[in-house]
Amino acid sequence: MATASYDVVIVGGGTAGLVLAARLSEDPNLVVAVLEAGEDEMSKPQFLTPAMWPLLANSSADWAFRTAPQEGLGGKELTFSQGRALGGSSALNSYLFTPTSKLNVDAWSQLGNKGWDWPTFEKSVRKSCTLHKLDSTTVGDGPVQLNVSDSGSGWTKVWTDTLDTLGFPLEDPFSGRVSGSLIIPQSVDPVKKQRSCSANTYLTAASTRANLTVLTGATATKILLESTSPGSIVAGGVQYVRNGMTETVKAHKEVVLAAGTINSPRLLELSGIGGSDLLRSLGIDVVIDNPYVGENLQNHVVTGVTFEIRDDEETLDPLLRKDPAATAAAIEAYRRGAGPLASSNIVASAQLPLPSKDIDELLSVMENTKHAQVTQNCTRAFASVHESFIRAVLTDPKEASGVYLAAPAYSPFDSDNPAYRPPGNHFSIVLSLAHPLSRGSVHITSSEPDSARGNGGLVINPRYLSHPLDLEVLALHIRFIDESICHAEPLASRLKDPQKKLFTDMRAARDYVKRTSKGQTHYMGTCSMMSRELGGVVDEKLRVYGCPNLRVCDASIVLIIPRTNAQATVYGVAEMAASLIKESL
């Protein structure tokens, strides 16, 4: 079989990869190929129906990764979902579309990434979407359709009014500076009431172009690196497995890795780009020695609290318990484009600072642990920059250290059975650590590529709560829920026992956080965009150091994780990358 050749080969047809494919193929003179390990799932109702997204975990469209045992969480191994289908995680995970903060993007820029400033990045995020507002007006004309809606029988208003009582008004999630409640846009088409992701927006618009080829079921196993002269390395193509056969494609101009925070560093190491000690120990020829490949892994830690509420309140609990009447009513409502199946049901949110009385204690914790274990998995220079960023967040009353989601249903935070649903009505407050200082790594353990789902030949260790400050911040936010939010109106009058204190002291709060916390699906940082000296893998043009025609474009390039879920940030990164690549070709 003759080897196919293209101008640009994109590895990964996920959130970022399909943005790149669509934008680059706008030039009819540029021949583009996409290699995606998964399949096209967009015709299946379980992928399109908003409320069904939790059922997609561990499906064939999920890489179904797992972490190494997490010492900070009592030795637990955690499974997590990453998209393995056209659209990637935008076709698999939840729908929340929350842009990052100005402070976060400015931190990227200040680390030497010219062009990655807030105005430019905000423009890129907005370019990706069309926002349909509650008053029926729209903002923007991008491919991804965003729907702003209230759900949960008025519980969103209960939440926003409660936060307003505490001095945190409703704010604009696109403002770049939030310290209050939010109604989060979700990537759900407001007309079709279906998932809106990169596969059925960006790719659909580009799918008829003769210069774009998309291969599904094609798992990349190696970047083909060539030496054109002493000290000069180029990416000549990609090796992949499809239908049990190993094949290759050539790239005349560029190879772009858009395989995600886990698989992009995996492919670099399998191809000979990584730490020389690791590669040699596995029998892999070192092409480019960079020990920072796979390091600086960051993710949000999530916990929360569930409260019993009055029996006369309406919640989603009957539907989650699969009550026949509630299920039938939800199906009938969805036929009309309404009801709980038409939404992710989690749009009530908040991004909040801690009370000023707690800040001095946190800064003391940071100072006392500054040179302990905190510089692992990154350079000491970057650790110092990261700590300065966290200090700026904590000391600014308009910057959030905790991200909250509210849902009118039971959530099994403190249960060993994630499917358990008790009787009665409930209200859950989910809490995420906005800016973790804990950092981990992703590294291969074998020179043999594994095209199957899961962790074959790979160890993923996010090192949750390995930095003491992370535990303190989460514990203080948990106590804020317990001592303030659940006692504020109008929420308090709906709780069965608003006076009950769950956490009598910080020790109880810390123990609860360690027992109940899990990781989210927001992994970033393993191919960080910063100088080689600071610990970078790619430069500000997303070019891999030592190989100028090999780029990385996905969440792995994000050097300091944003405070919210990854969707909006990855779309922004991909739109930025598409412009950068177009300018250079």
N, C-alpha and C positions, 0 to 999 in steps of 0.2 A: 504494500500500500504506500502510495506517495505521501510524503509528509506535507501537510497543509501549512500554508504560510499566510501571515497577516502583518499589518503594520503595527498594531497594538494588540497584545494578548492580556486580557483581564482575568485574573484568577479569583473566582468568587462572584456569583451572581446574586449577592445579597443586597442589603440596603444601599451600601456605597457602590458596589460593583455595577448595579443596573443604572444608577445615576450616571456613572462614567460612561457606560455603554451608550446610553441615550444621547448624552451631550457630545461625546466624541464623534459618534456616527452622524451627527448633524452635518459634518463635513463630508460630502460625497466622495472626496478623493482619499479619504482615510478608511482603510479596511480594518475592521475591529472584530475580535472574537472574545467570547466569554466562556470560561469553563466553570460549570457549577456542579458540585458533587450530588446535590439533590435533584428533585424533579419539579415540574410545574404542578402546583397543587391548587391553583386559583379557581378551578371549576368545582371544587368540593365545598359543600355547605358549611362544614365545620371550620374551614379557613375563612369563609366570608361572613358568617354570622357572628356579630361582635361578642356576645356573651359566652360563646363556646371556646374562646381562646384557652382557658385553663386545661381543656381536654386534649390539647395538642402536645403537651409535655410527654416525652418518651415515645412519641409517634415516630414514624419513619422520616418525618421532616425535622427531627430534632437530633443534634449531635449527641445529646444525652451525656454530657461530660460530668465528671465528679472531681471533687477536690481531694487532696491529701488530707489526713487527719488534722483537724484544726485545734491546736493546743489551747488557744484563747477561748474556744467554745467547748471545752471539756473533751477534746479528742474526737469530735464528730466529723464524719465524712459527709459532705453535702453534694447532692446532685444538682445540676442546673442546666437550663435549656439554652441552646444557641441554634439559630435557624439553619437548616440543611435542606433548602428548597429555593426556588426562584423567589426573590424577595427577602431571603435570609430571615433575620429576626423580626423585620418589619412585617413578615407574613406569618409569624409564629407567636410572638409575645404580645403583651398588652398594647394599648393604643395611645397612651399619654404622650402628648407632644408639648414638652416644656423646654423652652430655650434656656440656655445657660445664662450666667450673670456677666455683666460688663467686667467686674473685678476679675473673674476667672479668665476671660479671654485676654484682658490686659496683661495678666501674669504670663500667658504664653508669649505675647509680643515682647514683654520686657526681658524674656530669656533669649532674645536675639532672633526671633522668628519674624523677620521683616514682612510686612503685608498682612499679618494675622492680627490686625487691630479690631476693636469692637465694631466700628461702623462698617468695615468690610465684611466681617464675619456675620453680623446681623443681616446685612443685605443678602448674603448667600443663603442663610436660613430662610429668609422670607421668599427668596427666589424659588424655593422648593415646594411651596404650599399655597393653597387658597384657603383663607379663613372665613368660614360662614358664621356670622355672629347671630346672637339671639334676636336682634331686631331685623333679621333677614338681609342685612347688608353683607357685602363680602370685602375682604382685604386681600390684595394680591391676585396673581393668576398662575401660580405654580401648579405642578401636576398633582401633588398629594392634597386630598380634600380633607379639611379639618372642620369638625362640627363642634360648636359650643352649645351644650344643652344641659338642662337640669335633669337629674334622674333621682330615683329613690323616693318618690312621693313627698317632695318638699324637704328632704333631709339636707340637701345642699344649702338651702336657705337657713335651716337650723344651725348648720356649721358656720356659715359666714357671719350670721348674726351673733353667735357665741364668741367668735374671735373678735368681732367688732366691740363687744362688751368689754373685752380685755385690752382694748386699745390697738387692735390689729385690723385695720379696715381691708375691704376687698381691693385687690390690686390687679394690674395688667401683667400677665405672665411674660409678655414680650418687652417689658420696660427695661430689663437688664439690671434692675435694682429693686428687690422685693423684700418686704418685711411685713407680711400680712397674709390674709387668706386669698385663695385663688379658685376659680373654676377653670379647670385645665381643658384646653382643646384636646379632642381625641381624633385620631386618624380614621374616622368613619364617614363615609360619603353621606351627606345629609339627605339626599334624595333616595338613593338605593338602600340606605341603612346597612351597608356592607363595609368590610375592611377596605381601607385605601392604603396600599403599600407600594413599594417600588416596582413590584412585578406587574400590577394591574394599572399602573399610571405611567411611569417613565418607560417601562419596556413595551407596554401596549402601544404607546405613541410611536415607538421606533421599530416595532417588530416587522414591518413590511419593507424596511430599507434593505436594498441588495448588498450593501457594504457592511451589514451586521450579521454575524453568525453566533448563535447561542447553543452550546452543547450542554445538555443536562446529563446527569449520571456520570459525569466526568470528574474524577477526583484527582487533583494535582498532587504529584508525589515528589517533584524536584524541579527547581529552576535550573536550566541548562546554562552554565556560566562558561565563558570562553575568554582566553587570554589573547588579546590582539597584538600585544607587545609587552615587553617586561614591565610589570607593575600596572598594566592596564587591563581591567576586567569589564566585560560586557555581558548582558543577559541575551542569549541568542534564541531562547524559546523555553518551552515548558514540557515536562514529561507528565503524563497522566494515565490513569487507569479507567477504562470504560468497557462495560460488558466483559469484564475479566481479562481484557487485553491491554497491554502497555503500549501507548502511542505517544507521539510527540507533535507539537506544533512549533513552527518557527515564528519569531517576532523580528521584523525588519527594523522597527524603530524602538519600541519599548515593551517591557513587561511590567504590569501593575498588579501588585498583591492587594486584593480586597477580600481576603479570606477570614478576617476577623481577628480579634485580640488573642485568641488561642491558636488558630491555625496559621496566621501569618508568620509569627516567630518560629513555629514548628517547621514550616517550609524553608525558611531561611537557614535554619540549623541543618536540616537534611541536605541542603544544597551546598553546605560548606561555609556559611556565613554565621559566625557566632564565636563564642569563647574557645580559644584554641585548646585549652586543657580538656574541656568537655568533648569537643569534636574528636580529638585524638584518642581519648579514652574509649570512644565508640567506633574507632576505625574509619572516621570520615576525614577526607583530605581537607585541610584548612585552606579555603580560597581567600577569605577576608576575615581577619581576626578582630572580632568585636564582642567583648564579654558582656556588653549591655543588651544584646539581643535576648528577649524573653524576660528581662528584669523590669522593675518598676511597675509590676502588676498592681492595679488598684481596682477596688470595687466598693460599693456601698453595703454597709451592714444594716439589716432591718429587723426590727422587733415591733412590739406594740401591746395594746391593752384592749380587752373586750369588756363591755359593760352590759348588764341586763337592763332592759328598759321596760316600760309599762306594757301590760298586755293589750291595751287598747290602741297601741301604735302599730302602724303598718310597716313591715320590713321585708327584706328579701329572704329571710330565714325559711319560710315555707317552701319557696322555690328551690333553695339549696338542699332542703331535706327531701326533695323530689315528691312533694305533696301532689297528688294527682290533679286536684282542682287548681292549684297554683300553676302547675306545669301547663295544663290545658289553657288557662287564661293567658299565660305568657305567649304560647304559640299562636293563639288567636290574635293577640295584640300585635305580634310581629308581622302577621299577614297584612296588617294595616300600617306597617312601618313604625310601630310604637312599642311601648312596654320595655321590660328589662332585657329582653333578648336583643334589642336594637342598640344597646349601649354597653360599654365596658363596666358601667355601674360604679366606677370609682373616678369621679371627676372633682369631688370636693377635696381641696388640698390647702396647705399652708406652708410657707417658708418663714421660719421664726428664729430670732436670736434668743439667747438665754438672758435672764434678768441680770442686771449689772452686778448684783451682789455675788454672783458666781464666777465672774471673770477673773478676778485676782487669784482665786484658788486654781483655776485652770492654767493660767500663765505660770504659776509656781510649779505645777505638775510638768509643764512643757520644759521649763528651765532645768528642773531636777533630773529629767530623763534625756536631756539634749544629746549626750554623748554615750548613751547606753547602747541598746541594740537597734536604735532607730536608723542608723545609716546602712543597715543591711539592705540588699536588693536595690541600691542606687549609690551614686557617688556621695561623698561627704558634702561636696559643694552643692549638689542638688538638694540634699536633705536640708541644708541651711536655708535655701531658697523656699522650699516647700513649707518649712516651719514659719518663715516670715509671712508667707501667704496666709497660713492658718491664723497667725497672730492678728493679721489685719482683719480677717473675718470675725474673730471673737471680740475684738475691741470696737467694732463698728456696729452700733445699734440698728443700722439699716441693712446689715448683711446677715444671712441665715446660716446657722450651724446645724439646724434640724429641719427636716422636710417631713410633713405630715400628710397622710391621706385618711379620709373618713369614709366609712361604708356602713349602711344600715343592715348589718348581718354579723353572725358569729364568725370569728377567725380563730383557728386553733393555735394561737401562739404558744400556749403552755400545755400542749397535748402531744403525746407520742404518736397519735393517730391523726394524720392530716385530713382524713375524710370524716372525722367525727363532727356531728352536728347535733347539739343538745336541743331539747324542746325550749319553747319560749322565744322572745324577741330580744335582739341584741344590737349594739352599736359598737363598732370597732374603730380604734384610732391606730393607724399604722405609722410607725416612726422610723425614719431612715437617717443615718449619719451623713450629713451633707458633704463634708470634706474630710475623709479619713486620712490619717497620717500613716497607717499601717500599709506596708507594701510587700508584695510577694513576687513570685516568678512562675514562668512556664518554660519547661525544658524537655527535650526529647531524652529518652532512656535507651533508644535503640537506633541503629543506622538503617533499619528496615522500615520503609514507609508502610503505613497501615491505612488502607482506604476504607475501612469499616467505620461505623459509628463508634463513639466512645473514646476512651483514653489510650488506645493501643499505642505503646511506646512513648508515653507522654506522662509527665507529672505536673499537676496544676496545684500550686500552693499559694493562696492569697494571703496567708498569715493574718487572718482576721483578729482584730483586737490585740495585735502584738505590740502596738504602741499604747502605753498606758493612758494617753490623753483621750483616745477614742472611747474607751470604756467610761471615763469620767463624763465626757460630753453626753453620751447616750443616757447614762444614769441620771444626769441632771434634767435632761429633757423628759425622761419617763416620770420623774417626780413632778415636773411642771404639769404634765397631763393630770397626775393624781391630785395635785394640790390646787391647781388653778382651772384648767379647761373644764373638767367634769363638774366643777362647782359654779360655773358661769351660766347665765341664762341666754337663750332658752333651752340649752341642752340639759341643764341640771334638773329641771322639772319633769323631764321625760325619763330620767334614770330611776330605777327602783330604789336604789340606796346611794344617793349622791354624797352622803356624809362619810361613807366608808373609806378609810385610808388604806391603800394597798401596800404602800412602802413607808415604813416608819422612819427609816434612816437611809443613808447612802449605801451602807453595806447590803441592805435588803434590795435596793435598786440595782446595785452592781451584780449581785447574785442572779437576779431575775434576767438582766440583760445577757449575761453569759449563758444562762440556761435556755433562753428562748431565741436568741439571735440567729439569723441565717444570712447568707449572701444573696444579693439581688443578681440580675442578669445584665449588669452594667459594666462589665469588665473593660478596662482601658489601660494603655500605657506601656505595653510590652515592646513596641517599636517606636519609642518616644522621639518626638520632633524637637530636638535641641542640639546644641553643639556636642561634638564627639567628646570633648573634655568633661562636660557636665554629665555625660552618660547617654548621649543620643545615638539613635540608629539611623534616623533620616534627617536631612536638613530642611530648611524652610520651604523648599520646593518639593519636599517629600521624596527626594532621591536618597537611596541607600548609600551610606558612606562607603566609598571604594568601588561603586558600580553605578555610574551616572545614568544609565538607561533602565535601571530597576527602581521602581517606586513602591511605596506602601500607601494605601488610601483606605483607611477604615478606623475604627475606634482605637486601634493599637497605637496610633501616632499621638494621641492626646496625652500630654505629659503631666497635667494636673487635672484630675477627674472633676467634671462639673458637679453641681450639687444635686442634679436631678437625673431622671432616666435618660438613656443615651440617644433616643430616636432623633430628636431635633438636632442635636450636636452632630451626629453622623451625617445627616442630610447636608448640614452646613459644610462639614469637612469635604464631602464629596463634590458639592458645587464649587468650592474653592479649588479643589484638585483638578476638576475638569477645566477650569479657566487656566490654571498654571500649565497643564499639559498642552492645551491648545496653543498657548503662547510660545511654547518651546518647539513645537513640531513644524 
